[in-house]
């Protein structure tokens, strides 16, 4: 179950980034991270820290609950 939750979080993060209407370089600049890091989030090779996830959610106008599957487990 732990693996499925981790995969769901990666999938949700990727979906929100790719469907945000913003370019990865715009997201990276707004968060103060590299474009490569945003790409790693999309590929599942890395996950953001809680602080970065919080800033990402605010920037994209999304709920962290949706990313973290809170209320769906």
trRosetta pair geometry for C-beta under 8 A, 3 or more apart (Angstrom, degrees):
i j d omega theta_ij theta_ji phi_ij phi_ji
1 4 5.6 -55 -151 36 37 113
1 5 6.4 37 153 -20 68 104
2 5 5.9 -57 -152 35 30 110
2 6 6.5 30 152 -17 65 106
3 6 5.7 -55 -149 37 32 112
3 7 6.3 32 154 -18 66 107
4 7 5.7 -55 -147 38 31 111
4 8 6.3 34 153 -22 65 105
5 8 5.6 -52 -147 34 32 113
5 9 6.5 34 153 -20 64 102
5 69 6.2 -138 -147 55 84 151
5 73 6.6 16 -105 -103 115 132
6 9 5.8 -52 -150 33 31 111
6 10 6.5 31 152 -16 64 104
7 10 5.7 -53 -149 37 34 111
7 11 6.2 33 153 -19 66 108
7 44 7.9 8 -129 -134 62 136
8 11 5.6 -54 -145 39 31 112
8 12 6.2 32 156 -20 65 106
8 69 5.2 46 118 -62 132 140
9 12 5.8 -54 -145 36 29 110
9 13 6.3 30 156 -19 63 108
9 47 7.1 27 123 -126 121 130
9 67 6.3 54 -149 159 75 72
9 68 6.0 16 -113 -117 107 44
9 69 6.4 -94 -71 -8 76 107
10 13 5.8 -58 -149 37 28 111
10 14 6.3 28 155 -18 64 108
10 44 4.2 46 -170 -114 139 96
10 47 7.0 -89 -89 -87 82 101
11 14 5.8 -55 -147 37 29 112
11 15 6.2 32 155 -21 64 108
12 15 5.7 -54 -147 35 30 113
12 16 6.3 25 158 -16 65 108
12 66 6.2 -176 -169 139 131 75
12 67 4.8 166 118 -133 124 48
12 68 7.8 -122 76 -29 152 22
12 69 7.0 -167 -25 -53 152 82
13 16 6.1 -59 -148 37 27 107
13 17 6.4 23 158 -15 64 109
13 41 5.6 -103 144 171 127 101
13 42 7.6 -136 119 -89 90 43
13 47 7.4 172 -15 -130 170 78
13 48 7.6 177 -141 6 142 105
13 67 5.6 61 -74 -148 74 108
14 17 6.1 -61 -148 39 27 107
14 18 6.0 14 162 -9 66 116
14 41 7.1 -179 -80 133 64 73
14 42 4.7 100 -125 -145 85 57
14 43 7.7 123 -103 -43 121 17
14 44 7.0 -33 -54 -53 128 82
15 18 6.2 -67 -143 44 23 103
15 19 5.8 -8 169 7 64 119
16 19 6.4 -70 -132 52 21 92
16 20 6.2 49 159 -60 61 97
16 60 5.9 84 163 146 109 160
16 62 5.4 -39 -147 -34 135 174
16 66 7.5 119 -71 108 132 120
16 67 6.6 -54 -3 -87 150 99
17 20 5.8 -37 -153 -9 26 121
17 24 7.3 44 171 -100 115 81
17 27 6.6 12 -143 -91 96 173
17 38 6.6 168 -156 -174 141 96
17 41 6.4 120 -40 105 159 118
17 42 5.5 -113 82 -82 141 98
17 56 7.9 -37 -84 -170 95 124
17 60 7.5 -94 -93 -89 49 149
18 42 6.4 103 -54 -131 100 119
20 27 7.2 84 75 -76 157 123
20 60 5.0 -80 -122 -133 126 109
22 26 4.6 -118 -178 82 101 130
22 27 5.4 116 117 -54 125 90
22 60 7.4 -126 18 -105 134 84
23 26 4.6 98 59 1 80 103
23 27 7.2 -149 95 -3 44 85
24 27 5.6 -54 -149 37 36 112
24 28 6.1 38 153 -22 68 107
24 35 5.2 90 125 -153 105 88
24 38 4.4 165 -162 105 97 137
24 39 6.1 44 -164 -60 156 77
24 42 7.5 -69 -102 -22 125 139
25 28 5.5 -49 -142 37 34 115
25 29 6.3 36 157 -21 65 104
25 35 4.8 -17 -93 -96 69 124
25 38 8.0 -151 -67 39 29 148
26 29 5.9 -54 -147 36 28 109
26 30 6.3 26 155 -17 63 109
27 30 5.9 -60 -149 38 29 110
27 31 6.2 8 159 -3 65 114
27 38 5.2 116 90 -119 120 147
27 56 7.2 36 -169 -129 109 90
27 59 6.8 125 -136 122 74 143
27 60 7.7 11 -117 -66 110 101
28 31 6.2 -72 -145 47 25 98
28 33 5.2 -104 -147 82 74 71
28 34 5.8 -26 -158 149 132 16
28 35 4.4 -98 -20 -76 163 54
28 37 6.7 127 -119 55 105 95
28 38 4.9 -106 -66 -20 94 128
29 32 7.7 31 -175 -70 27 36
30 55 7.8 177 129 155 89 107
30 59 5.1 118 131 -135 139 142
31 38 7.8 135 41 -74 136 106
31 52 6.1 64 -175 -150 127 88
31 55 5.3 128 -125 115 89 127
31 56 6.1 6 -92 -76 137 76
31 59 6.6 -88 -65 -21 90 159
33 37 4.4 -84 159 68 117 146
33 38 6.7 134 98 -45 115 83
33 52 6.7 47 -46 -135 141 130
34 37 4.6 107 60 -3 79 98
34 38 7.4 -141 101 0 51 81
35 38 5.6 -50 -155 35 40 112
35 39 6.4 43 146 -19 67 104
36 39 5.4 -53 -150 37 35 115
36 40 6.4 39 149 -23 66 102
37 40 5.5 -49 -149 32 35 114
37 41 6.8 41 149 -21 63 97
37 46 6.5 -73 -153 83 70 151
38 41 5.6 -47 -155 29 36 115
38 42 6.7 34 148 -16 64 104
39 42 5.6 -55 -151 37 36 112
39 43 6.3 24 154 -11 69 109
40 43 5.8 -59 -139 44 33 103
40 45 4.4 -85 -155 72 86 102
40 46 3.8 33 135 21 122 113
41 44 7.9 37 178 -68 26 26
41 46 5.9 -57 -69 81 55 86
41 47 6.9 92 -120 -117 78 34
41 48 6.1 11 -102 -39 126 93
48 52 3.7 -127 -173 94 113 116
48 53 4.5 152 93 -58 120 75
48 56 6.2 168 -2 -11 177 141
49 52 4.7 91 50 11 79 101
49 53 6.8 -140 92 -7 38 88
50 53 5.5 -52 -142 37 32 114
50 54 6.3 38 155 -24 64 103
51 54 5.8 -52 -152 32 29 113
51 55 6.7 24 152 -13 63 105
52 55 5.7 -54 -148 39 35 109
52 56 6.1 39 152 -23 67 107
53 56 5.5 -54 -145 36 31 115
53 57 6.3 32 156 -20 65 104
53 64 6.2 85 143 -123 107 111
53 67 6.8 -170 -165 106 114 156
54 57 6.0 -55 -150 34 28 109
54 58 6.6 25 154 -15 63 106
54 64 6.6 -20 -100 -71 58 138
55 58 5.8 -56 -149 39 32 110
55 59 6.1 32 154 -20 67 109
56 59 5.7 -57 -145 38 28 111
56 60 6.1 9 163 -2 66 112
57 60 6.2 -65 -139 48 26 97
57 61 8.0 -147 167 30 53 5
57 62 5.2 -103 -146 75 73 78
57 63 6.6 23 -164 -163 124 8
57 64 4.7 -61 -73 -61 164 79
57 67 6.7 -112 -86 -6 112 137
58 61 7.5 24 -179 -73 28 39
62 66 6.0 -89 172 53 104 132
62 67 7.0 93 124 -40 123 103
63 66 4.7 97 74 -3 93 99
63 67 7.5 -165 102 -1 56 82
64 67 5.4 -55 -153 39 46 112
64 68 5.7 22 157 -3 78 115
64 70 7.6 38 114 7 75 129
65 68 6.2 -69 -136 52 24 95
65 70 4.1 -87 -144 58 77 113
65 71 6.1 23 -179 11 117 116
66 69 7.8 27 -177 -72 25 35
69 72 4.7 -93 -167 58 77 112
69 73 5.5 78 136 -45 110 98
70 73 7.7 -38 -118 7 27 102
